[in-house]
Amino acid sequence: MHPESCSINSVYPIQSGSHLLYPQKRRVNEIVADKESDCKLAMSTMRQKIIRPAPSEISYKDMRFLITDRPTDQTITNFIEKHNVMDVVRVCEPTYKVEELRKEGIEVKDLVFDDGTFPPSEIVDQWFDLLRRRFGADPSSCVAVHCVAGLGRAPVLVALALIELGMKYEDAVELIREKRRGAINSKQLAYLEKYRPKSRLKSRNGHAKNGCCIQ
């Protein structure tokens, strides 16, 4: 139901004069209550779609990343196969089994840090180590990274990679927000602004491979 259809006129039909088609006041009130309930449900569904966008692929300089919210056992296989994901990076508590992924040759790495914050230096080091290894071994793959909603911790890790690859932090944030509206809070933004790249993603042969990693 479209929220714009929630008009009082749609439940108070008027005849000539001022007589309602539904003369019983109690019945009219029930109809109004049902209408309002439907409206709230429709608007709640819309908000959920805004808060939890679909998995977002970010590509830059032969590196591909997939940012998503926390998947389940039922959903993770679909987008992993679609994007040729070879690594899954979890920055939040796990909610799905990894055995089947590993049977398919997909690596799962836990780089957990607190929600709403930026990663400590040891997490950043492990993140870049993973990217150098993955894209150095298979340039056609993709690295997937996820947190709970896919709007804070996971986008920050991808933004760090983009900055290390030569992108300005403002452009990195803008690129990610184009795909994931509302991503990266003010504390995380301040961290990215102060971050200085150290050429940690430059490979020996001057380029990276095309895999995909889930964050």
N, C-alpha and C positions, 0 to 999 in steps of 0.2 A: 504494500500500500504506500502510495506516495504521500509524504508529509503534507503537501499542499492541498490534498483532498480532505484534510481534517478541518472542515468548516462547519460552523454551527448550523448553517443553512441546509447542509446535507442531511441533517437529522431532524430538522424542524420544517417540513414541507408546509407551505401556506396555501390555503384555498382562497376563493374570493371572500372578501370580508376579512375576518381574522380567525377563522376556525382551523384548527390543526387537523391533519389527516389522522393523527394519533391522539384522540381526546383524553386518554388516560395518562395523567401526569406521571404516574409511577412507571409506566411502560416507556415513556419518553426519556425519563431519567436513566433507565437501564440502557437504552440505545445510546445515549450520550456517553455513559460510562464505558460501554463496549468500544465506541468510536475512539475515545481518548486512550484506552488501553492499546488499541491497534496502532494508534499514532506513536505512542511511546515505544512500542516494540519496533516499529519501522525506523524510528530515529536512533534507537539503541543499536540496531543492526548497522545503520549507516556509520555511526561513530566507531564501531568495532572495525569496519572495513578501512576507515581512515587511520585508526591506531595501528592496525596490523596489516600493512600492505603485503602484496605478494612478494615472493623471493625476488631480489633485485640483483641483476648481474652488472658488475662494474669492470670495464676493460680499459687498460692503459698500458702502452708500451709493451705489448705482448704478455701482459699479466692479466689474468681474469679472476675476479672474486665474485662470490655469491653471498649476499647478505640476506639473512632471513630471521624470522622469529623462531622460537624454540619448536622444533618439529616433534612429531610423535612417531611411533612405530608404523602407523598407517600412512603418514604423509611423506616421510623422509625419502623413501625409495624413488618416488615420482620425480622430484626435482633434481635428485642426484644423477639419475639416468639422463634426464633432459639436458643437463649442463655439463656432462662429462666430469663430474666431481671426483677427485682422487684423494682429497683430504677434507676432513670435517674438524673444525676448530670450535670447541665449546668453551664459552667464557661464563657460563652459568651452570647450575646444578643439572646433571643429566636426567632426562625423563624418558629415554628410549634405550633399547638394547643395542649393543655395538657388535655382537657376534656375527650377525648376518652381513654387516658392512665389511667387516674384516675378512670374511670368507670371499668377498668380491674384490679383495685387494685394496679396499678403501681404508686409509689410516684415520684414526680418531685421536685427536690431541686435546687435552684439557688445559686451558689457560685461564683459569677462573680468577676474577678479581671483583671487587665490590660494585654493586649496581650504582649507577649514577656518577661513578668516578672515572679516573683515567688509569691506565695500566702502570704498575711499578716497573722499574728498569729491567728486572729479571724476566718479566713477562714479555716485554718488548724485544729483548734479546732472543728469547725462544721463538717468538713470532717471526722475526727476520731470518733466523736459522732455518725454520721450516720452509719459508718462501724460497730461499736460495736453493735448498735441497730439492724441493718439488719442481720449480720451474727450470732448474738446471738439468734435471733428469728427464722431464717431460713437458716441453713448452706448449703442448696442446691441451694440457689438463686445466682444471679449475679448482680453486680452493674455496670451500664454503665455510662461513663463520656465522655463528648465531649466539645471541643472548636470549633473554626472555621475549622481548617485543621486537628485537632487531632494530632498535632506534638509538641505543646509547653505546654500550661497550663494543659491540661488533662493528658498527660504523667507525668508531674511533680507531680501531686496529687497521681497517682498510684505509682510512685517511692518512695514517702514519706511513703506510706503504706508498701511497700516491705521492706524499711529500718526499719520501726517500727517492722516488723515481723522477723527481724534478718539478713536481707541480706545486704551485703556491698553496698555502694552507687554505686561503679563501676560496680558491678554485676547487680544491679537493672537497671542502664542505659543501659548496654549491652543487657540485656534481652528484654527491651522495644524496643531498636533500631533494634534488630533482627526481630521484628514484624513490626516496623514502622521506616523505614529508614529516617534519618535526624531529628529524634525527639530530643527535648531538646537542646536549644541554650547554648552559653557559659556562659551567666549570670545565667541561671537556673542551669547549671552544677556546677558552683561555689557555689551556694546556697545549692545544695544537698551535696556537699563535706563538707560543714561546719555544716550541720544539724546533730544533735545528738539525737538519739532515746531516748524516755522516757517511754518505755513499755506501751504505750497508747492503744495498741490493744490487750493486754492480757485479756482474759475473765476470769470470776471467776472459770469456770470449766476447764480452761486450753486449750480450743480450740474454734475455730470459726465454724460457720455453712457455708453451701455451696451455698449461693445465688449469684446472679450476679448484679453488679451495673454499669450503663453507665455513663462515665465521658466525 
